[in-house]
Amino acid sequence: MNTTGLIQLKIGEIVKSHGVKGEVSVNLAIDGMSLDHGMQFAWVGKDRKKCDIEKIRKHRNRLIVKFVDYDTRDEADSLRGKSVYVLHDALDDLCPNEFYVDNLIGLDVITVDGNGLGILTDVINTGANDVYVVNAEDGKEILLPAIRSVVKKVDLSNNRMVVVLIPGL
């Protein structure tokens, strides 16, 4: 939640400028994501600066976005490394058992036996499957593959994820 009272979700990170007319290339944090192409703005960076969108399109597995007032390659480069957030309503509905990363961050992770493992703090996209980073109470990091044989239940209403630890984790 943010100060506007509307739910913002991180959709990706600006990785580079695209061309010379101020466009940026956004590496998507959500696989298979599609956006409402009538979207008029997004928030950029940790300070979540509201930026009007002049145009947006998909290019391969990235988004190409042209923000108003960013008209040169240098201006676009100033956005490199910054996260991009949009309103939840601007995203298509997910299929069952799919979740936005921002909804997973902060979940309590427990085993099917009820033992607490820690808090989910990050999601790493590896290409094959995501990996959940869990910070344990003892300060150690636990890496869990986001696969059905490990993740048994995601319960957003109770802020928890139930997992089965497989040998070697």
Backbone hydrogen bonds, N-H to C=O, Kabsch-Sander energy under -0.5 kcal/mol:
donor,donor_aa,acceptor,acceptor_aa,energy
2,N,6,L,-0.5
5,G,2,N,-1.6
8,Q,6,L,-0.5
9,L,86,V,-2.9
11,I,84,V,-2.9
12,G,84,V,-1.1
13,E,27,N,-2.0
14,I,82,K,-3.0
15,V,13,E,-0.5
15,V,25,S,-2.7
16,K,25,S,-1.0
18,H,23,E,-2.7
23,E,18,H,-0.6
24,V,65,V,-2.7
25,S,16,K,-3.1
26,V,24,V,-0.5
26,V,63,L,-3.1
27,N,13,E,-2.9
27,N,25,S,-0.6
28,L,26,V,-0.6
28,L,61,N,-0.7
29,A,11,I,-3.3
30,I,11,I,-0.7
31,D,29,A,-0.5
33,M,30,I,-1.4
36,D,90,A,-1.8
37,H,35,L,-0.8
39,M,36,D,-2.1
42,A,51,C,-2.2
43,W,85,Y,-2.7
44,V,49,K,-2.3
45,G,83,S,-2.8
48,R,45,G,-1.4
49,K,44,V,-2.3
51,C,42,A,-3.4
53,I,40,Q,-3.1
54,E,52,D,-0.5
54,E,66,K,-3.3
55,K,66,K,-1.5
57,R,64,I,-2.1
59,H,62,R,-3.0
62,R,59,H,-2.0
63,L,26,V,-2.0
64,I,57,R,-3.3
65,V,24,V,-2.4
65,V,63,L,-0.6
66,K,55,K,-2.8
67,F,22,G,-0.6
67,F,65,V,-0.6
68,V,52,D,-2.5
70,Y,67,F,-1.6
71,D,69,D,-0.6
73,R,20,V,-0.6
76,A,72,T,-2.2
77,D,73,R,-2.7
78,S,74,D,-1.2
79,L,76,A,-1.8
80,R,77,D,-1.5
81,G,14,I,-3.5
82,K,79,L,-2.1
84,V,12,G,-2.7
85,Y,43,W,-3.1
86,V,9,L,-2.2
88,H,7,I,-2.8
90,A,87,L,-2.0
91,L,88,H,-1.7
92,D,34,S,-1.3
98,E,95,C,-1.5
103,N,100,Y,-1.3
104,L,100,Y,-0.9
104,L,101,V,-1.4
105,I,101,V,-2.0
106,G,120,L,-3.5
107,L,104,L,-2.2
108,D,159,N,-2.4
109,V,118,G,-3.1
110,I,108,D,-0.6
110,I,161,M,-2.8
111,T,115,N,-2.6
112,V,163,V,-1.4
114,G,111,T,-2.1
117,L,109,V,-3.3
118,G,109,V,-1.3
119,I,135,N,-2.0
120,L,107,L,-2.7
121,T,119,I,-0.5
121,T,133,V,-3.0
122,D,133,V,-1.2
124,I,131,V,-3.1
125,N,123,V,-0.5
126,T,124,I,-0.8
126,T,129,N,-0.8
131,V,124,I,-2.4
132,Y,144,L,-3.5
133,V,122,D,-2.8
134,V,132,Y,-0.6
134,V,142,I,-2.9
135,N,119,I,-2.8
136,A,134,V,-0.8
136,A,140,K,-3.0
139,G,136,A,-1.9
142,I,134,V,-3.0
144,L,132,Y,-2.7
144,L,142,I,-0.6
146,A,130,D,-3.0
147,I,145,P,-2.0
150,V,147,I,-1.7
151,V,147,I,-2.9
152,K,150,V,-0.8
152,K,162,V,-2.4
153,K,162,V,-1.8
155,D,153,K,-0.5
155,D,160,R,-3.2
156,L,154,V,-0.6
158,N,155,D,-0.6
159,N,156,L,-0.9
160,R,155,D,-2.2
161,M,108,D,-2.8
162,V,153,K,-3.0
163,V,110,I,-2.7
164,V,150,V,-2.6
166,I,164,V,-0.5
169,L,166,I,-1.8
